[in-house]
Amino acid sequence: MKTLFASLYLLCCLLLVGSATAAPLLTTRAEPELAIVGTWKANMTLPGMVNVLHPTFKADGTYVMVVANITGVLVQKGTYTYEDKVLTMTPDGGYAEAGIVKVVNKNEFIYKKGTRQLTFRRQ
């Protein structure tokens, strides 16, 4: 009788441990974290023109965006925040623009605002 009880006890313990270790296998994979500080590149196509965007996000919450196209180069400076998958950029003297960030991996993210979607790659 003691052997049967011990066997049942061991079996119950194994089932409990097995169910505790199996649970994480059923969870969804978390989106990777994004360290946004650094220099990135994206292409934005407008009717008749391709703009190449080169933003550099600094650790102090400022950014510099260099935009180049066939007509020349524009440099924009401002501040940014990145939290809860939302990137908000506020150019000096301008209005804030916020978009949703989908992290592809540590070197690539997709910025989406309305119907516009840009893929940024770390440089």
N, C-alpha and C positions, 0 to 999 in steps of 0.2 A: 504493500500500500504506500509506504514511504517513497519507493522508487517511482510509482505512478504519479504521485503528487509532485515529486521533484521534476519529473519529465514534463508534466503539464505546466508547472511554474516556469521552467526553462523555455518551453514553447511560447508561453504568453510573453515573456521578456523579449524573446527574439522577434515576435510579431510587433510588439510595441516599438522596439528599436528599428525594425525594418520600415514601419510606417513613418517613423520620425525622419529617417534618412531618405525615404522616397518622396516626401512632400516637396522638397526643393526642385525635384525634377519636373514637377507639374507647373512651376511658376514660369512666367514669361521672362525673356531676356531683357535686362535693363539697357537703356540707351547709354552708349559710352559717354563719359564726361568730356567736356571740351574746355581746354585751356585756351581761351580766345586771344590772350596776349601774344602778339607777334605780327608778322606781315603775311597778308593773304592776297589772292588774285582771283578775279572773276571777270567774265565777259558779259556785257549787257547789250543786246541787239535792239536797236530802235529802227524804225523805218529808214532805210538808206544809210545807216551808220552803226558801227560797232564801237562801243565804249569799253575800254579795258580799265577795270577798277583795281587799285592797289591800296587797300586800307592797311594801316599799321595801328594796332590797338596797343596802347601802353598800359603798364601796371598801375599808373596813377589815375586812370579813368579818362585819359585824353586819347584822341585819335587824330591821324592825318590820313586823308584820302586823296590819292593822286588819280585823276581820271584823264585818260588819254584817248583821243580819237583823231580822225583825219583833219579836224579843224585846229587842233592844238592840245594843250595840257592845262588842266584846272587843278588847283590844290585847295582842298577844303580842310579846315581844322575845326575841332569841336570836342565835345565830351560824349561818353557813352556809358551805358550800364548793360550788364548781361546777367540776368537772373531768371530762374524758372523758365528757361528755354525762350526768353524774349530778349532780343537785342534792340536797344533803343539808342539811336545816334542823334545828337543835337548839335548841328553846326553852329559855330560862333555867329551870333546875330540872326539865327534862323529858328525854325520850328522843329521839334522832335519828330522823328520818324521811328516807329517800332515795327518789328516783324518777328515772326516765329522762326526759331532755329531748330532744324532737324539735324542731329549729329550723325554723320555717316561713319566717321572714324576720327582719330585724333588729328588728322591732317586734312579733313574735308567736312564742310557743313553746307546745308542748304538754307538760304534765307528766303522766307516767303512773306510777302505783303500783298494782300488782295490776289490779283491774278498774276502778279510778277513773282518769278522764282529765279534766284541766282545761286549757282554753285560756287562756293569759295574753296580754294585749295591753298594750303600753307606753302609759303615760298621759302 
